[in-house]
Amino acid sequence: MAHQIENMAYVGATPWHGLGSQLSTHQPLEVWQREAGMNWHIEESPVRFVSGNNAHLGSIHSFPEQKVLFRSDTKAPLSVVSQRYKVVQPMEVLEFYRDLTEYAGFELETAGVLKGGKKFWALARTGQSSQLKGRDEVNGYLLLATSCDGTLATMATPTTVRVVCNNTLAIAVDGATQAIRVPHSTEFNASRVKQQLGVSVSQWSEFMYRMKTLSERKVKPAEALRYFLQVICSTDADLTDLTQLPQHRALQKVQDLYLGQGRGAQLASAQNTAWGLLNAVTEFVDHKKRARSTDHRLDSAWFGQGAVLKQKALDHALQLVA
């Protein structure tokens, strides 16, 4: 399959990953469920095997410690997990936002299914917004995502999106992500997660104060190069021939984004600043990094190596203003 995306939907402008079908605003969750390809549920069955050889089939045995998860609509298998594995259903992810959208001013913006149903998510704008100098707007979001193949705990992650370039960044304060993780060994309790997020979402002002500080921190060319070497190449060695680095193409790309090719790179908040350094990396991960497809890039940027790289970029940027 060329794409990991099974289906997805969005409202408003085309999302940063450029995938999905557009909905009008304020649609009920039942419409989102259908249009985002989440109108099915996860079923389970005991693991069984047949003893014997190809010529003479033997008896059927069960393996009680594990179970098979599969889709209710297509019967396609999703994973084999332990009996202790607690499933979170696609509709539970959407249902998480019902009271938030009805009473708290949240608005769903995108939802969908990855890898044929092994991962699914929904993303809602919180209504929080801040503006850095040069009218550089950053909006607050809440991402809820889970998997049924053991690759991802159920995670509620406060996230920012920089409007001018659609760069995404998970909110982190004092080096710690504000995501709430619920392992599949325990039941997902939406109310408890929202209570925990009450503290995390309140960190918006503190996080954006840090971003404002980054936008005011001027950076010299030597500092910029050192930052990119540390983040992209995991080295701070004084090298004379950067082309010898295995990551030299990625290094060149982020430097080009920082020096003017990036969207919003010419804004006063980003030009020759630590905020510009950070956004060169986030734009590289979200939009430019080599990937098998756009949806592979989305998976990486939110849940995989891309997310790790963006967190590393944030950590090193904050060191410049420590």
C-alpha positions as CSV (number, residue, x, y, z in Angstrom):
1,M,0.0,0.0,0.0
2,A,1.5,3.3,-1.1
3,H,0.0,5.2,1.9
4,Q,-0.2,4.4,5.5
5,I,-3.3,6.5,5.8
6,E,-6.5,4.4,5.7
7,N,-8.6,7.6,5.8
8,M,-8.8,11.0,7.4
9,A,-10.8,14.2,7.5
10,Y,-10.1,17.8,8.3
11,V,-11.8,21.2,8.6
12,G,-10.5,24.6,7.5
13,A,-7.3,25.0,5.5
14,T,-5.5,22.0,4.2
15,P,-3.5,20.6,7.1
16,W,0.3,20.6,7.2
17,H,0.6,17.0,5.9
18,G,-1.7,17.8,3.0
19,L,-3.8,14.7,3.3
20,G,-7.5,14.0,3.8
21,S,-10.9,15.2,2.8
22,Q,-12.4,18.5,3.9
23,L,-15.4,18.8,6.2
24,S,-17.4,21.9,7.0
25,T,-17.0,23.2,10.5
26,H,-18.9,22.1,13.7
27,Q,-19.7,18.6,12.4
28,P,-21.0,16.1,15.0
29,L,-18.7,13.4,16.1
30,E,-20.7,10.8,14.2
31,V,-19.8,12.6,10.9
32,W,-16.2,12.7,11.9
33,Q,-16.3,9.0,12.7
34,R,-17.5,8.2,9.2
35,E,-15.4,10.7,7.2
36,A,-12.2,10.0,9.1
37,G,-12.5,6.3,8.5
38,M,-13.0,5.5,12.2
39,N,-16.5,3.9,11.9
40,W,-15.4,0.4,12.9
41,H,-14.2,-1.2,16.2
42,I,-11.5,-3.5,17.3
43,E,-12.5,-7.1,17.9
44,E,-10.4,-9.8,19.5
45,S,-10.1,-13.5,19.2
46,P,-7.9,-16.2,21.0
47,V,-4.7,-17.2,19.3
48,R,-5.0,-20.7,17.8
49,F,-2.6,-22.9,15.9
50,V,-2.7,-26.2,14.0
51,S,-0.2,-28.9,14.9
52,G,1.1,-31.4,12.3
53,N,2.8,-31.1,8.9
54,N,1.6,-29.9,5.5
55,A,0.5,-33.3,4.5
56,H,-1.4,-34.3,7.6
57,L,-3.0,-31.5,9.6
58,G,-3.1,-32.1,13.2
59,S,-5.3,-30.8,16.0
60,I,-6.2,-27.2,16.7
61,H,-4.7,-25.8,19.9
62,S,-5.1,-22.4,21.7
63,F,-2.5,-20.1,23.1
64,P,-4.3,-18.6,26.1
65,E,-1.6,-16.0,26.9
66,Q,-2.3,-13.9,23.8
67,K,-5.1,-12.7,21.5
68,V,-5.5,-11.5,18.0
69,L,-6.9,-8.0,17.4
70,F,-8.8,-7.4,14.1
71,R,-11.1,-4.9,12.4
72,S,-14.8,-5.4,12.7
73,D,-15.5,-4.2,9.1
74,T,-12.8,-5.9,7.0
75,K,-11.7,-8.6,9.5
76,A,-8.2,-7.5,8.7
77,P,-5.7,-8.6,11.5
78,L,-4.1,-5.7,13.4
79,S,-1.8,-7.3,15.9
80,V,-1.2,-10.1,18.4
81,V,-1.1,-8.9,21.9
82,S,-1.2,-10.3,25.5
83,Q,-4.5,-11.0,27.2
84,R,-3.7,-8.1,29.5
85,Y,-3.7,-5.6,26.6
86,K,-6.4,-2.9,27.1
87,V,-7.9,-1.8,23.7
88,V,-8.8,1.8,23.0
89,Q,-11.5,2.0,20.3
90,P,-11.4,4.5,17.4
91,M,-14.6,6.1,18.6
92,E,-13.2,6.5,22.1
93,V,-10.5,8.8,20.6
94,L,-13.2,11.0,19.1
95,E,-15.5,10.8,22.1
96,F,-12.7,12.2,24.2
97,Y,-13.4,15.6,22.6
98,R,-17.2,15.7,22.9
99,D,-17.4,17.8,26.1
100,L,-14.3,19.8,25.1
101,T,-15.9,20.8,21.8
102,E,-19.3,21.4,23.2
103,Y,-18.4,23.3,26.4
104,A,-14.7,24.2,26.4
105,G,-14.2,26.0,23.1
106,F,-12.2,23.2,21.4
107,E,-12.7,22.5,17.7
108,L,-11.7,19.3,16.0
109,E,-9.5,20.0,13.0
110,T,-8.2,16.6,11.8
111,A,-8.7,12.9,12.6
112,G,-7.7,9.8,10.9
113,V,-6.3,6.3,10.7
114,L,-2.7,5.2,10.0
115,K,-1.3,1.8,9.0
116,G,-4.7,0.2,8.1
117,G,-6.0,0.8,11.7
118,K,-3.0,0.1,13.8
119,K,-2.8,3.8,14.8
120,F,-5.5,6.5,14.9
121,W,-5.7,10.0,16.2
122,A,-7.7,13.2,16.5
123,L,-6.4,16.8,16.7
124,A,-8.3,19.7,18.1
125,R,-7.5,23.4,18.4
126,T,-7.8,24.6,22.0
127,G,-8.5,28.2,21.3
128,Q,-5.2,29.3,22.8
129,S,-3.1,31.6,20.6
130,S,0.0,33.8,21.0
131,Q,1.8,36.2,18.7
132,L,5.5,36.8,18.5
133,K,7.0,39.9,16.9
134,G,6.4,40.3,13.2
135,R,2.8,38.9,13.6
136,D,4.2,35.4,14.0
137,E,1.2,33.5,15.3
138,V,1.3,30.2,17.2
139,N,-1.9,28.3,18.1
140,G,-2.5,25.7,20.7
141,Y,-3.8,22.2,19.9
142,L,-4.4,18.9,21.7
143,L,-3.5,15.6,20.0
144,L,-5.0,12.3,21.2
145,A,-3.5,9.3,19.6
146,T,-3.2,5.6,20.3
147,S,-2.2,2.3,18.7
148,C,-3.4,-1.3,18.9
149,D,-0.1,-2.9,17.9
150,G,2.0,-2.0,21.0
151,T,4.0,0.7,19.2
152,L,2.3,3.6,21.0
153,A,0.7,4.2,24.3
154,T,-2.5,6.2,24.3
155,M,-1.1,9.8,24.4
156,A,-2.8,13.1,24.9
157,T,-0.2,15.7,23.8
158,P,-0.5,19.5,24.0
159,T,0.9,20.7,20.7
160,T,1.6,24.0,19.0
161,V,1.3,24.9,15.3
162,R,3.1,27.9,13.9
163,V,0.6,29.3,11.4
164,V,2.9,30.8,8.8
165,C,4.5,27.4,8.0
166,N,2.3,24.8,9.8
167,N,5.3,23.6,11.8
168,T,4.2,21.4,14.7
169,L,5.9,21.1,18.1
170,A,4.9,19.3,21.3
171,I,4.8,21.6,24.3
172,A,7.6,20.9,26.8
173,V,8.4,22.8,30.0
174,D,11.7,22.4,31.8
175,G,12.8,19.8,29.4
176,A,9.7,17.6,30.1
177,T,7.0,16.9,27.6
178,Q,3.5,17.7,28.8
179,A,2.0,14.6,27.2
180,I,-0.1,12.3,29.3
181,R,0.7,8.6,28.5
182,V,-1.7,5.8,29.3
183,P,0.0,2.4,28.7
184,H,-2.2,-0.4,27.3
185,S,-1.7,-2.4,30.4
186,T,-4.2,-0.1,32.1
187,E,-7.7,1.1,31.3
188,F,-7.9,4.4,29.4
189,N,-9.9,6.8,31.6
190,A,-10.8,9.9,29.6
191,S,-11.9,11.9,32.6
192,R,-8.7,11.2,34.5
193,V,-6.6,12.2,31.5
194,K,-8.5,15.5,31.2
195,Q,-7.9,16.2,34.9
196,Q,-4.2,15.7,34.4
197,L,-4.2,17.8,31.2
198,G,-5.7,20.7,33.2
199,V,-2.3,21.2,34.6
200,S,-0.5,20.7,31.2
201,V,-2.8,23.0,29.2
202,S,-2.2,25.7,31.9
203,Q,1.5,25.6,30.9
204,W,0.7,27.3,27.6
205,S,1.7,30.8,28.9
206,E,4.9,29.5,30.4
207,F,5.8,27.6,27.2
208,M,5.0,30.6,24.9
209,Y,7.1,32.9,27.2
210,R,10.0,30.6,26.5
211,M,9.3,30.8,22.7
212,K,9.2,34.6,23.0
213,T,12.6,34.5,24.7
214,L,13.9,32.4,21.8
215,S,12.6,34.9,19.3
216,E,14.5,37.7,21.1
217,R,17.8,35.7,21.3
218,K,20.0,36.8,18.5
219,V,22.3,34.1,17.0
220,K,25.6,34.5,15.4
221,P,26.5,32.4,12.3
222,A,29.0,30.3,14.3
223,E,26.4,29.6,17.0
224,A,23.9,28.6,14.3
225,L,26.3,26.1,12.8
226,R,27.2,24.7,16.2
227,Y,23.4,24.3,17.0
228,F,22.7,22.4,13.7
229,L,25.8,20.2,14.1
230,Q,24.6,19.2,17.6
231,V,21.0,18.6,16.6
232,I,21.3,17.1,13.2
233,C,24.7,15.5,13.4
234,S,25.1,14.9,17.1
235,T,28.5,16.5,17.2
236,D,30.0,19.8,18.1
237,A,33.4,19.1,16.6
238,D,35.1,21.9,14.7
239,L,35.0,20.4,11.2
240,T,36.5,22.0,8.1
241,D,34.7,19.7,5.5
242,L,31.1,19.3,6.4
243,T,30.5,17.2,3.3
244,Q,32.3,14.3,5.0
245,L,29.4,14.1,7.6
246,P,26.9,11.3,6.8
247,Q,24.1,13.8,7.5
248,H,25.6,16.7,5.4
249,R,22.5,16.9,3.1
250,A,20.1,17.2,6.0
251,L,22.5,19.7,7.6
252,Q,22.6,21.8,4.4
253,K,18.8,21.7,4.1
254,V,18.1,23.0,7.6
255,Q,20.8,25.7,7.1
256,D,19.0,26.8,3.9
257,L,15.7,26.9,5.7
258,Y,17.2,29.0,8.5
259,L,18.9,31.4,6.1
260,G,15.7,32.3,4.2
261,Q,14.2,29.4,2.4
262,G,12.0,28.4,5.2
263,R,8.4,29.7,5.4
264,G,8.5,32.5,7.9
265,A,12.3,32.6,8.1
266,Q,12.3,36.3,7.1
267,L,9.9,37.3,10.0
268,A,11.5,39.5,12.7
269,S,10.8,36.7,15.2
270,A,12.9,34.1,13.3
271,Q,15.6,36.0,11.3
272,N,19.0,35.3,13.0
273,T,17.3,34.1,16.2
274,A,17.1,30.9,18.3
275,W,13.4,30.7,17.3
276,G,14.5,30.6,13.7
277,L,16.9,27.8,14.5
278,L,14.2,25.7,16.1
279,N,11.7,26.3,13.2
280,A,14.3,25.4,10.6
281,V,14.4,21.9,12.2
282,T,10.7,21.6,12.8
283,E,10.0,22.6,9.1
284,F,12.6,20.1,8.0
285,V,11.0,17.3,10.0
286,D,7.4,18.2,9.1
287,H,7.9,19.1,5.4
288,K,11.3,18.3,4.0
289,K,12.8,15.3,5.6
290,R,13.1,12.3,3.3
291,A,10.3,9.8,3.7
292,R,8.6,7.0,1.8
293,S,5.4,9.1,1.6
294,T,3.8,12.1,3.2
295,D,1.9,9.9,5.7
296,H,5.1,8.2,6.7
297,R,6.5,11.7,7.4
298,L,3.4,12.4,9.5
299,D,3.8,9.2,11.5
300,S,7.5,10.1,12.1
301,A,6.8,13.8,13.0
302,W,4.2,12.9,15.6
303,F,5.2,9.5,16.9
304,G,8.6,8.5,15.7
305,Q,12.1,9.7,15.0
306,G,10.9,13.1,13.7
307,A,9.2,13.8,17.0
308,V,12.5,12.9,18.9
309,L,14.5,15.2,16.6
310,K,12.1,18.1,17.2
311,Q,12.3,17.6,21.0
312,K,16.1,17.5,20.7
313,A,16.0,20.8,18.7
314,L,13.8,22.4,21.4
315,D,16.1,21.3,24.2
316,H,19.2,22.7,22.4
317,A,17.4,26.0,21.6
318,L,16.4,26.5,25.2
319,Q,20.0,26.0,26.2
320,L,20.8,29.1,24.3
321,V,18.6,31.2,26.6
322,A,19.3,29.3,29.8
